[in-house]
């Protein structure tokens, strides 16, 4: 027996059906942002693969249920996605660590992080994991109007502020994105 593989749309539909978010094809179509015809084709493909079952409730109403095979595939893909996410977070933290170690070795101790986000929390985690204590991190949504002296500025996506000559600017998002492209290109993706 050949192992069936789910594409992203099929997996999305299985998640919607598993969470019981859509009670009919019109609901499923809206949640998937697909036409009714495309949704119907997707449902039929998943039935043929054995991932979902359709139960006739009455003449006009049906129920969509995950089969044991569908539930197992949903779980497998969810676990793989989670592991991939954890690996990505670890890779991002390692890239942040390289930048922070370099700056710290240069004597930098005052850091300003523009934007409080999950990415900013990763920066803070890197400092804690490194066991450093003689540093200061400030969080700001925007660059202050006053001069930022001797501070490394770690920017959020879309930050287009300008700094004075006395400030050192590192946009970690752009830097990590470039390193990610280099890594992916090196793997032939």
N, C-alpha and C positions, 0 to 999 in steps of 0.2 A: 504494500500500500504506500503510495507516494504521500509525502507530508505536504499538506496545503500551506501556503504562506499567505498571510493577510497583507494587503497594501494599507496605506494610511487611512484611506476613506473607509475601508472595510473595518479596520480596527476602531475608528471613530464611531461607526454605526453599532458595533458590538458593545462599546462602552455606553452608548446612549440606551440601547436595549437593556443592557445589564443593570443600568441605574433606573430603569423604568421611567425615563424622561419623556418618551414619545409614545402615545397610545394609538396613533394611526399613521399612515404614510404621509399625510399632510404635515403632521407634527414632526416626523422624522426628517422630511424634506426641508422644513424650515430650520431645524436644528443643524442639519448638515450643510445648509445653504446650497442645496441642489434642486434641480427640477423634480417634479413628481416622477417623470419617466426614468431619470437617472437613479432616483431613490429606489424605484421598483426593480430596476435592473440589478442594483447593488444587493437588495434583499434576496432576489432570486439566486444570485451568485453565491451568497452566504448559505442559503438553504441547500444548494447543490453541493457545496463544500462540507455541509454537515455541521455548521457552526450555529445556525439558528433554526428554530422550528416555528411554523405558523399554525396556530390553533384557531379554528372557526368558532367564534362565540355565538353568533347568530347570522342571519342572512347578510347583514351589512357590516358586521364588526368582527375583526380578527385580533388575535393577541400574538405578539412576537416574544419568543422565549429563547434564551441561550440553551444550547444543548450542553451536555458535559464536555464535549470536545470544544465547543465555543468558550465555555467558562475556563477550561484549561489553557486555551490559546490566549485568552484575555490576560490571564494571570502570568503566563510566560512572557508575553510582550511587555506587560507592566513591570515585571521584574527586570527585564533587559533594559527598559527605558530608565528605570531607577538607577541601575548600576552604571549606565552610560552617563547619567547626570552626575552621579557621585564622582566618577572618573574625571569629568569635565571640571567640576568644582576643584578637585585636587590639582589638576593641571593649572587652573587659573591661580590658585593660591601659590603654587610653585613659581609662576611667573612674577606675581606680586612680590614674593619673597626675594627673588633676584634683584628687583629694583630697590626694595627697601634695604637690603643688606648693602648694596652698593652705596646708597645715599647715607646710610648710617656709618659706614666705614669712612666716608668723606667728612663726617662730623655733623651731619644734619640731625637735629633733634626736635625741630618744630615743624609739624605737618598740618596742612589745612586741606580738608577733604570737602570738595564742593558737591553738595547733594547728599542726603541721608537715604541710602538705599541698601538693598541686599549686597550690592557690590562693595559699598562702604563698610558693611559689617565684615566682609571677607578681609578687607585691609586691616581692620582692628584685630581680627582673629590671627592674622599673620604676626602682628606685633606680639600678641600674648603668647603664641606658640614658640616664638623665638626667645621668650624669657627676658625681653628688654624692659627696663623700668625707667630709664632716664630720657624719656621722650614725651612730647605733648601733641595730641591730635585735637584739632578744632573742626567742628562741622558747620558748614554754612551752605545756604541755598544758592547764594550769589556771592560774587567777589565784593568785598567791602569797598566803599569809595576811598577809604584811607589807604595809604601805602602799606603793602605787605612786605616787611623786610626779612631777608634771610629765611624765607619760608618755602618749603617745597609745596607746590600746589598740585594736588591730585584731582583731576577734573572729572565731571560727570559727562555723559553723552550730550552732545549739543552745546556744550559750553563754548561761548565765543568771546569771552571777556579778554581784555588785554591786561598785562601785568607791567609793573615798573621793571626797570632794568635790574633792580636789586633782588628780584624774585626769580626763583628757578621753577620752571613749569614742566610738569610731566603729565601728559594725558594718558593715564593707564589704560583706558578703554581702547584708544587708538593703538597704543603700543601692543597691548595683548591681542588685538584683532590682527595686527600685522604678523605677530609671531604665530598666531593660529593659522593664517594663510600660508605662511612658510612651512609649518608642520604639515598641513594638509597637502600642499603642493609636493612636498617631499615624499609623501606616501602615494602620490599618483592619483589623488582625488580630483 
